Each structure stands twice: as C-alpha cells, then as structure tokens.
Amino acid sequence: MKNLFLYCRAGYEKDCAAEIQQRAAELGVGGFVKANRDEAFVVFQGFADDDGDRLAAELPLDSLIFARQMFACGDLLSDLPAEDRVSPLTAALGEVSRGGELRVETPDTNEAKELSAFCRKFTVPLRQSLRKQGILLDKENPRRPIVHVCFIGPGKAYAGYSLSHNSSPHYMGIPRLKFPADAPSRSTLKLDEAFIHFIPREEHETRLQSGLNAVDLGACPGGWTYQLVRRGMMVHAIDNGPMNHDLMETGQVTHHRADGFKFEPARRNIYWLVCDMVEKPARVAELMEYWAIQGWFKEAIFNLKLPMKSRYKEVSQILANMHAILKENGVPEFHLACKHLYHDRDEVTVHLWLKPSSPWI
C-alpha cells in the first residue's frame, strides 16, 4: 500500500503533517501530505506503491509526537454504496493476509463520531466477509496485523493495516480512562495516561511500585500527586498554593510551600520527578536538565506547554537541545520520549529515564 493514515488531535493536523513529512524523508520515502484543519487525521501519500508498507514497518509509532495511531492504506474509498459497502472494502483489503483483529473506526471529531453506532453494527458483516477471504483469521490473534477501516464520513473510508508490534493497543489510539471521583482535578488523567503510555505494563510492579519516593513540582491542588499516592508512593508536593485536604490526610504527602524552580531535595532518594507547571516550555526543559545533571531522580514525566504556531518545530528543537545538554554534561545513558497524549490539550508530555549501571530498584 502506498499511503499512511495517521490519527491526531483535531487542530494539530499541521503539526502531524510536518512531522510525518520530515520523518518519511529521513527514511528516504518521498511523498506529500493531505491534511485539513479539524479533521483529526492526516494522510501521507507516497510516490511508490509500497511506501505506506515501508513506513508502517520502519517508522516506530512511539517515536512520533503528534500521531496517536497509524496504518498503511490505499486511496480514499468514496461513494461506497449504501446497499453494499462490504464488497468494495473487502476488495480494497485484498493485500492483507491473515489479520488478527478488525477495527472499524472514525477520527476523533464530533462529526465523525456520529458514525460510531454505524461502525459497531458494520463490524459484524465486514468481519464475516474478511474471514471468508482469508484477510482475517477466524479467531483474534494479537501477533498478527490489525485490519483498519476508518470512516471519515458517510460512504467514505480508508482501509488498511498496522503491524501489531508497531501500533496502539487502543481504538483510534485513545485509551479509555475513568476520572476518579476523589481526584482533586481532571489533570490527574494526564499522568495516569502517561504512566500507561511510557511504562510497559509488565514493568509497572517495579517502576511504579509502592514505597518509591517522588517529587511533584507545581503540585497544587494535587491532580498528579493523586496518581503517585494511589500507587503507594511517598510524595514531596512543591507549590505555594494549597493542596487537597484528602491527599494530605493520607500521610503520604509532605507539602513544601516553595517555588518549584528553586526547590532542591534534601535527600537524594527520589525515584519519580513529575511536573505540570504552566510555564514557558524551554524554562521547564532547563529545570528538568538541571535535576538530571544533579542526579536527583531516576525517571521524570513533565509537560511542555505548546506555542500557538510552529509547535512541532519548537518541541523538536527543545528535545534536541535537551539531548545535547545531557550528553555534554556527562549524564549516564538515558531515554527521552515525547507524546501528545489524548488527555493533553495544548501541551506535550515528555518522559526522561536515567539508566545508570547500578539499578535503583
């Protein structure tokens, strides 16, 4: 297949387009991007017949900042007949063999989501047809390719596949998280999603275990502290504002009325550093660099508030600068990753993992 379909947040199509254009060029894949504002997706249209296949296989989804999900696909199927949409979609997916799962989806817009009920009903006859043609296995298999059909409007759809090891486990790349009734603010979902996205599930018991020490810079009223406390961690909450009363009653939180940019930990036993301060992204990045150079934490998750324009360019520059500064200052091996998560708005979430030779856990 020659094209690559990418889901993103509505309003961020330009940033997703700029990113996939650059990343495809780095892999030597030529093409152009089709993107319209507020459609919540972009399509990279390759020049060669297998460009979409190459990108789906060689471009790690986790390395993309603004794409939630991606799949190789053909051209837009338009004017699908209401009396038989199954046949043309089955024919369009003829290149796929022995897929392990079918996802019939829509972009994340109010207009597209009006098709959700149709997508659920349509999944059954389409699945039956794909199984008859050998495009889909009789039983779901998590190790086989995922078959995608995305309806962008009535009778209009893109069809293709993603590789199971390079794909989001969630429909449309969106995790379904429930807001805890006792959480101090909805910002708590940002850190919850970040832990799910950046930390493999099989490593939660060690890297997110009870008893770890954590620091939350700019903690008030405690949305991010809540996620640390619910996992049994001991938290130093740094903020001049008031903290949620129920969090303080847990006995797991020490509140420091201080400026997050000036606070220094008294002990060097901090595993997690988290930060969701409303500040210029370059200044937050510099603060994280300083803590990393001092060796004051093992892992950090922090948000960078985005500018109104050239968002991909600025975030890329900040991340490149961070990487260079950490290397120049002799920071041991580290991993730096960034994602525009579903529960983020005009911000991106960054994960920085320092990996010295001697483990902390």
Protein Blocks (a to p, Z undefined) as FASTA:
>chain_A
ZZdcddddehilmmmmmmmmmmmmmnopacdddddehklpacdddfbfklmmmmmmmmcf
klpmklmbdcddddddehiafklmmlmmmmmmmmpghiabdcddddddfklmmmmmmmmm
mmmmmmmmmmmnomacfbdcfkbccdddddfbghiacdddddfklccfbehhiacddddf
kbcbfklmmmmmmmmmmmcfklmmmmmcghiacddehkagolmmmmmmmnopacddddfb
dcdfklmmnopaccddddfklgccfbfcbfbdcddddcdfklmmmmmmmmmmnopafbdc
ddddddfbhklmmmmmmmmmmmmmmmmnopacddddddddfkbccdcddddddddfbdfZ
Z
